[in-house]
Amino acid sequence: MLRPLHTSAKLEALHARIRERLPFRREDHRLDRDIAAITVNRWGHGYSYAGSTLFDKEGDDEKIPAAARKRVGRIAFANADAAWDPYVHAAIDEARRAVDELAGKPKKAGKASG
């Protein structure tokens, strides 16, 4: 478990601590090759998009969140972006969806986050 860093800690130090704790045990995995970036957002400062009929194309409200939820092997993504809804309840719903998906539970009818 990561302990909170002092608020004056630099982002690089946080990245280093996260990388130290990643469970890379197989020889064919390398941190420098397999991790493109680590993003850390605090809830009060993050930004999640919500669709707009003024700026978005028809169908984006389904296509974009589906892309944000797309699994990569045994990694499932869960966040407010995956629901295309910038609120914490959407991120929590997406976490449940991702866990259910990884556990092989059938998908619920309706929106993926609901």
Backbone torsions as a table, in degrees:
resi	resn	phi	psi	omega
1	MET	NA	135.7	177.8
2	LEU	-80.9	131.7	173.9
3	ARG	-90.3	145.4	-179.3
4	PRO	-60.6	137.6	174.5
5	LEU	-82.7	155.1	174.7
6	HIS	-57.2	145.3	-174.8
7	THR	-60.4	-21.0	179.7
8	SER	-88.2	0.4	-179.4
9	ALA	-65.4	145.2	-179.6
10	LYS	-79.0	152.9	-180.0
11	LEU	-58.8	-37.3	179.9
12	GLU	-61.0	-38.4	178.5
13	ALA	-65.2	-39.0	177.5
14	LEU	-65.2	-44.6	177.5
15	HIS	-58.1	-44.0	-179.5
16	ALA	-61.7	-42.2	179.8
17	ARG	-66.3	-38.3	178.6
18	ILE	-65.5	-46.7	-179.2
19	ARG	-62.1	-34.7	178.1
20	GLU	-61.7	-29.9	-173.3
21	ARG	-98.3	-2.0	178.6
22	LEU	-70.5	138.5	-173.2
23	PRO	-84.1	58.7	176.5
24	PHE	-85.3	106.0	-177.9
25	ARG	-115.9	-20.7	-179.1
26	ARG	-84.8	145.6	-177.7
27	GLU	-66.3	-25.3	-177.3
28	ASP	-82.6	3.8	175.4
29	HIS	-108.9	134.1	177.2
30	ARG	-133.5	132.3	-179.3
31	LEU	-58.6	-42.9	-175.9
32	ASP	-67.6	-26.0	-178.5
33	ARG	-97.2	-35.9	-168.9
34	ASP	-93.5	-12.1	179.0
35	ILE	-118.7	113.8	-179.0
36	ALA	-78.3	-36.3	-176.5
37	ALA	-165.1	157.1	171.4
38	ILE	-123.0	125.5	179.4
39	THR	-113.1	130.5	178.9
40	VAL	-121.9	117.7	176.7
41	ASN	-119.0	134.5	170.5
42	ARG	-86.6	144.0	-174.9
43	TRP	-51.7	-42.1	-176.9
44	GLY	-73.1	-10.7	-174.7
45	HIS	-123.6	-2.7	179.9
46	GLY	-77.6	170.6	179.1
47	TYR	-137.4	125.2	175.8
48	SER	-125.9	138.5	-173.4
49	TYR	-84.4	145.3	169.0
50	ALA	-123.0	139.3	-175.4
51	GLY	-62.7	156.5	179.1
52	SER	-141.0	125.8	178.2
53	THR	-67.0	-17.1	178.9
54	LEU	-73.6	-38.3	-173.0
55	PHE	-111.9	-22.9	-173.3
56	ASP	-95.8	151.1	177.9
57	LYS	-77.4	155.0	176.8
58	GLU	-61.5	132.2	-179.4
59	GLY	95.3	-14.4	178.5
60	ASP	-60.4	-32.2	-177.8
61	ASP	-63.9	-17.4	175.1
62	GLU	-105.8	-40.9	-174.9
63	LYS	-67.7	-46.1	-175.4
64	ILE	-68.4	-47.8	177.6
65	PRO	-63.7	-33.7	177.7
66	ALA	-62.2	-39.8	177.1
67	ALA	-66.4	-37.1	179.8
68	ALA	-69.5	-24.0	-179.9
69	ARG	-93.1	-6.5	-173.4
70	LYS	-61.2	125.1	-179.8
71	ARG	-71.7	153.3	172.2
72	VAL	-125.6	100.3	-176.2
73	GLY	61.0	-125.2	-179.8
74	ARG	-93.4	15.6	178.7
75	ILE	-103.6	122.6	177.5
76	ALA	-114.3	136.9	-177.0
77	PHE	-96.8	135.8	-179.2
78	ALA	-144.0	116.4	177.4
79	ASN	-168.3	177.6	-179.7
80	ALA	-63.7	-31.5	178.8
81	ASP	-63.4	-34.7	180.0
82	ALA	-66.7	-19.3	176.6
83	ALA	-101.2	-10.2	-175.4
84	TRP	55.5	45.4	-176.0
85	ASP	-147.7	115.6	-169.3
86	PRO	-83.0	37.2	-177.7
87	TYR	-124.7	154.4	-174.8
88	VAL	-62.7	-34.8	179.8
89	HIS	-61.9	-33.1	178.1
90	ALA	-67.9	-40.3	177.6
91	ALA	-64.1	-39.5	178.9
92	ILE	-66.6	-43.0	176.3
93	ASP	-60.6	-39.7	179.0
94	GLU	-66.8	-34.9	176.7
95	ALA	-61.4	-43.7	178.3
96	ARG	-63.1	-42.9	178.9
97	ARG	-60.2	-44.4	-177.7
98	ALA	-65.0	-41.8	178.6
99	VAL	-64.3	-45.1	178.1
100	ASP	-60.9	-40.9	179.2
101	GLU	-61.4	-45.7	179.7
102	LEU	-67.0	-30.5	179.3
103	ALA	-81.7	-5.3	178.3
104	GLY	81.5	17.0	178.4
105	LYS	-75.5	146.7	-179.8
106	PRO	-64.9	149.4	179.9
107	LYS	-70.5	144.6	176.1
108	LYS	-82.1	153.2	177.1
109	ALA	-70.1	154.3	178.3
110	GLY	92.2	-161.3	-178.8
111	LYS	-62.0	147.7	-178.4
112	ALA	-63.5	-28.1	-177.1
113	SER	-93.3	1.9	-173.8
114	GLY	-119.9	NA	NA
